[in-house]
Amino acid sequence: MAATDLVIETHGLSKTYKEVSALKSLDLAVSHNSIFGFLGPNGAGKTTTIKLLLGLAKPTAGSATIFGHDIARDSVEIRKRVGYLAQDPRYYEYMTARQTLRYIAHFFFTGPEKGLEARMAETLELVGLSDKADRPIKGFSGGERQRLGIAQAQINYPDLLILDEPAASLDPQGRRDGLEVMERLRKHTTIFYSTHILSDVQRVSDTVAILNKGQLVAQAPIEQLLAGGSGSTIYVLALKGDPAQAQQRVAAQPWVAAIAVKTEQTHTDWQVTVTDEAAAEEQLLRLVLADAQVNVLEFGRKKYELEEVFLGLVEGNNDGK
């Protein structure tokens, strides 16, 4: 990927507090108009990374750029183009959502008042708060408060939104509403958000980075992670009939590493681990169908759940420490 396609780029970014390494040599690449899920257990170093990117802390080593600007030298310039939602946003409870956005917007908006009112109305619509715009925030639910937080971060039309655990304290409905807002914002901006909620990442993210104990253990498009969580390529088949001969034929292939067989009442399930994906794509199904006594009910590459991938990577990383 060309550097010009990147919004965030870090090289060996590190942070040490006294003798504790909160972040270890982080290399990230976040592309334009993506939803980038920054995933890790609590205490993994996610918030530390965000503080470094925003210029709220200084790196111990390494470097990073946002829009090509160095985070250490150009933090003021960077923040003009960034919207930020803290993990636990606080409000003046007596103010309404509209008053809150007007208060925030006046820090940077220099246009006519009519333009400001139009921008607030558009932002409230975008986050689904138009019908509650003039109610005091003290009566808002957790999900509504979080959507207002995203509206605050979005009110200056930023080129990058950084959201720190935006759904950590929300119930399922509140998380769903927040994710829907993020999906609507995709066409307007790049979203970098930290979380430990795996299902949220799997739903909305284009690319995922997994951090554990301050160290990056994976970074890839979500589909790539879900297609190969174990590091092996596995094909899943459901077969009706007697597949014994087909199993011998498949097992004899040099690109087949293993066949795991599970017999059900109505069919037989195979998980075929292969070393040559191209050969498997071309030959595996044909080898099975060569047996007229076998019907194929299901065939495809195994899809992993993100939890499976995450636990495998994090627990493997812990074992290596």
N, C-alpha and C positions, 0 to 999 in steps of 0.2 A: 504494500500500500504506500502510495506517495505521501510524503510529509505534508503536502498541501491539502490532503484529504483528511487530516487529523485535527480534531479540536483540542484534545489533551494528549500529550506525549511525555512520558517520564523515562528517565535513564538512571538506574541505580539509586532511586530516591530512598533515603534512609532517615530515620529519626530515632535518637537515643535520649532517654530521660535518665540522667545520672548513669547508672550502669544497666538500665533496662532497655533492650532493643524493641521499640514499639513497631518499627517498620524496617525491613531489611531489603535493601537493594531492589526496589520495586520498578519494574518495567511495564508500563501500560501504553496502549494505543487505542484512543477512542475516536471513532470516525464521525463525520458530519451526519446530523439528523438520525442518529441511532438512539436506541434506548439501551444503555449499558448498565447491566446489573452487576454491582460490586458486592460480592457475596462472601460471608464468613461468619463464624460463631461470634458471640459477644466477646469483646476483648481481642479480636483478631488484628486490629489496627485500621479499621475502616474509617472511624472518625478522625484518627490521626492523619490519615491520607487527605481527607477533605480539608482539614485545618491547614495543611501544607499547601494544597492547591489554591486555597483562598488567601494565602498570605497571612493567616492568623497564627502560624508557627513557622519557625525557620528550620530548613532541613539540616541535619547533621552532615550528610553527604549526598552526592548525586545532584540531579537537576530535573526540572520539568518546565514545559511550556504549555500555555493555553492560548490558542489563536496565534501561535508563534512568539508570544511574549513570555519572557522569563518570569517565573513566579516569585523569585526573590527580588528582582529589580523593578518589575513592572506591575506589582500587585494592584495599584490604584487603577491603572489602565485596564487591567483584566476585569476588575470588579464592575466597571462600567457596562460590561457586556454579559455579566453573570447574574442569575437569580439564585437565591439560596434559601432553603428551608431547613431550619435546625430540627433536631430530633424531637424536641419538646417545645413547640412554639408557644409564646405567651402573648396575651392581648390585654388591652384595656377593656375590661368586661362590660362597661357601661356603653361602649361605642357600638355602632352597627357595623355590618360588613362594609357597607358603602363608605361610611366615615373612616374606617380603618384604611381602606384602599386609597381614599383621597389624602389621608395623612401621609401615607408612605409615598404616594406619587409626587407630592409636592417637594420631595427632596431632590427630584431630578427633572420633573416635567416643566418645560418653559413655554409651552404653547398656550393657546387661548383656553379659557375655562370650559368652553363648549367641547373642545377636543378632549380635554381631560375627562369630562363626564361621559363622552362616547367611549373612551378607552375603558373606563371603569365598568360601564354597562356590558361591553363586549367581554371583558374578563370574567365578570360575574356569570354571564351566560355560559362561557366556556367551562367553568367549574361547576355549573349546575346550582348556583345560589341566587339566581335572579329573583325567585319568589321569596327569598329570606333576606334580601339585601338591606332592608331597613329595620330588621329586628336586632335587639341587643345581643351581643355575642355570648353573654352569660347563659342564654337559653339554648345555645347550639350543642348538638351532639358531638361526640369525638370525631366522627367522619366529616361533619360539616366544618369543624375547626381545622381539620387537616386540609380540606379542600380550600378553605379560606387562606391557609398557609401557602398552598400552591399558587393561589391567586396573587398573594403578596409578592411571591417570588417572580411571578410572570408579568406583573403590572408594567414593568419597564421594557417589555418585549425583548427579553435577553436572548442571546445566541446560544447560551448554555444554561441549563437548569441543573443545579446540584442539590439533591434531596438526601438528607441523612435520616435513614430509617423512617420513611414517610408513613409506614403502616404498622409500626411496632406495637402501638397500644390500641389498635382498632379492632372491633369485632368483625366478623366475616363480611357483613354488609358494608361497613365503613371501608374495609380494604377493597372490596369490589368497586365501590364508587371512586376511590382514589385511583385505582388502576385504569378505570375508564377515562378519567381525566388525563392521565398520562398518555393513553393511546390517542386521545384527541389532540394533545399537544405535539405529537410526533412530527406533524408536517410543519410546525412552526419553529422548532428548536431541537437541540441535542439534549438528551436527558441522561445524566449520570446519577444513579441512585444506589445507596448502600442499603443492605437488608440482610436479615438472617432467615427470612420467610421464603422457603424454596418454591412453593407453589406459585407465589407472585412472580418470581423470576421466570419460571417456566412459561407463564402466561404471556408476559409482555416484552421480554428482553430480546434484542437481536444478538447481543454478545454478552458473555458472562466472564468475569474474572473471579477466581476463588482465592481468598486470602486465609491463611491460618497461622497463628502465632507470629504475625507480622511478615510472613513470607508468602509470595505468590506461588500457588501450587497448580494453577491452570488458568488459561485465557484462550477462549475460542468462541466462534459462533455457537449459539445455543443448539442448533441442529447437529453440529459436529459433536458436541459433548454428548447429546442424547443418543447419537448413533454408535458411539464407541466408548462407553463408560469404562469398560474393563480393559481397554487397550487391545482387545481382540475383535475380529469381525465374526459375528454369529448370525446364522440364518435360522429362522423358526419355520417349521413345517408341521401341519396337522394332516395326518394320513388316515384314510379309511381302507380297510382290507388288511392283507397280511404283507407287511413291508420287509420281511426277513431278507429276501433276495436283494431287494433294492438297497437295504442297509449294507450288505456285503459289497455291493457294487460301488456305493458311495464311499465306504470306508477304505476301499482299495486305492482311492485317488491320492496322489502325492500332496495335494493342496488341502486335504482334510486332516485337521489335527485331532478332532474328537467328535463323537456323536453321543449326546446325552438323550436317552430314550425314556419316555414316561408313558405307560399304557393306561388309557382311560377306558370306560365301559364301551363307548361308541367309536373311539378312534385312538390313534397313537400320536403322541407329540414328539418331535425331534428338535433338538438344538444342535446345529452343526457348526462347530468352530473351524474357520478356514484361515489359511495363511496367504491365499491369493484371491483377493476379492474379484478380480476380473474373470478368473477361471470359474469361480463359483457362480457368478452372474450368467456366464455363458453355458455352463454344463450341468449345474446341480439339479435344476428342475427337469432337464431332459433325462438325466440318469434315473430319476425316480419314475418319470412317466414312461420309461421304456418297459416297465412292468405293467402289463394289462390288468393285473389283479389289484392294483393300487389306485385309489382316487385321491387327488390332492385337494384338501379342503381349505388350506391356508398356506401361503408361502410369502416370505419377506424377510428383510433384514431386521434383527432385533432392535427395538426401541427401548431405551433405558428411561426410567424416571430420574429426574434431577436429584432426588434424595439419594438414590442408589449411587449415582456418580459422585455426589458431594461427599457422602460418607466414605466411599472408597478412597477418594483423594485425601481427605482430611485425616482419616485414621491411618492411612499409609504414611502420610507426612509425620504424624505423631510417632509412629513406630520407628521412623528413621532418626528421631531426635534423641 
